[in-house]
Amino acid sequence: MVKVSLRTVLWMSPPQDIITQDNVSLKVNLSSTSRVMQARKTVVSVENYLFATSQLSQTTLRSVLGQSELDDLLSQRDKINQKLQQIIDSHTEPGV
């Protein structure tokens, strides 16, 4: 038997080193929330779902920000946040 919390979990990633498209080096943090929707599938499909979600989020953050220029990061935060959420959700939604 495996105990799985169905509550929403908030976590912070360690600072991530990013190099933007215009070669600016940055350190950024990621705060994210997650919630298990299908406990049985979560336990059966993924060995450590919290770690897997954390790694996916950090990798996606580095990838998306690395494709942007510094000016875009500062002026289009909402658009970038939506893109990050869309990518992460597509990999973690039930049925994936």
C-alpha positions as CSV (number, residue, x, y, z in Angstrom):
1,M,0.0,0.0,0.0
2,V,1.3,3.5,-0.9
3,K,0.0,6.6,0.8
4,V,-0.6,9.5,-1.7
5,S,-1.7,13.0,-0.7
6,L,-4.4,14.4,-2.8
7,R,-3.8,18.0,-1.5
8,T,-2.3,20.7,-3.6
9,V,1.5,20.8,-3.1
10,L,3.5,24.0,-3.5
11,W,7.3,23.7,-4.0
12,M,10.2,25.9,-5.0
13,S,13.0,24.8,-7.3
14,P,16.6,25.5,-6.5
15,P,17.9,28.5,-8.6
16,Q,18.4,27.5,-12.2
17,D,21.2,28.9,-14.4
18,I,19.8,30.1,-17.7
19,I,21.5,31.6,-20.7
20,T,19.0,33.5,-22.8
21,Q,19.0,33.7,-26.6
22,D,20.9,37.0,-26.5
23,N,23.6,35.4,-24.3
24,V,22.6,36.9,-21.0
25,S,23.3,34.7,-18.0
26,L,20.5,34.6,-15.3
27,K,19.5,32.7,-12.2
28,V,15.8,32.1,-11.9
29,N,13.6,30.3,-9.4
30,L,10.5,28.3,-10.1
31,S,7.5,28.1,-7.8
32,S,5.0,25.5,-8.8
33,T,1.9,23.7,-7.5
34,S,0.8,20.2,-8.3
35,R,-2.1,18.0,-7.3
36,V,-2.6,14.3,-7.8
37,M,-5.8,13.6,-9.7
38,Q,-5.5,9.8,-10.2
39,A,-3.7,8.3,-7.2
40,R,-3.6,4.7,-8.5
41,K,-2.2,5.8,-11.9
42,T,0.3,8.1,-10.3
43,V,1.8,5.3,-8.2
44,V,1.7,2.7,-10.9
45,S,3.0,4.9,-13.8
46,V,5.8,6.9,-12.1
47,E,8.3,5.8,-9.5
48,N,8.6,9.1,-7.8
49,Y,5.9,11.5,-9.1
50,L,7.0,14.5,-7.1
51,F,10.6,14.2,-8.2
52,A,9.5,13.6,-11.8
53,T,7.3,16.6,-11.8
54,S,10.0,18.8,-10.3
55,Q,12.6,17.7,-12.9
56,L,10.1,18.2,-15.8
57,S,9.3,21.7,-14.5
58,Q,12.9,22.7,-14.1
59,T,13.9,21.3,-17.5
60,T,11.0,23.0,-19.2
61,L,11.8,26.3,-17.5
62,R,15.4,26.2,-18.7
63,S,14.3,25.3,-22.3
64,V,11.6,28.0,-22.6
65,L,13.7,30.8,-21.1
66,G,16.7,29.8,-23.1
67,Q,14.7,30.4,-26.3
68,S,13.8,34.0,-25.2
69,E,15.7,37.2,-25.1
70,L,16.1,39.1,-21.8
71,D,13.7,41.9,-22.9
72,D,11.0,39.3,-23.7
73,L,11.5,37.7,-20.3
74,L,10.9,41.0,-18.5
75,S,8.1,42.3,-20.7
76,Q,6.1,39.1,-21.4
77,R,6.1,37.2,-18.1
78,D,2.4,36.2,-18.4
79,K,2.9,34.8,-21.9
80,I,5.9,32.9,-20.8
81,N,4.1,31.6,-17.7
82,Q,1.2,30.4,-19.9
83,K,3.7,28.6,-22.2
84,L,5.4,26.9,-19.3
85,Q,2.1,25.8,-17.8
86,Q,0.8,24.5,-21.2
87,I,4.0,22.4,-21.7
88,I,4.1,21.0,-18.2
89,D,0.3,20.3,-18.2
90,S,0.6,18.4,-21.5
91,H,3.1,16.0,-19.9
92,T,1.3,15.6,-16.5
93,E,-2.4,15.6,-17.3
94,P,-4.4,12.4,-16.6
95,G,-4.4,10.1,-19.6
96,V,-0.8,11.0,-20.7
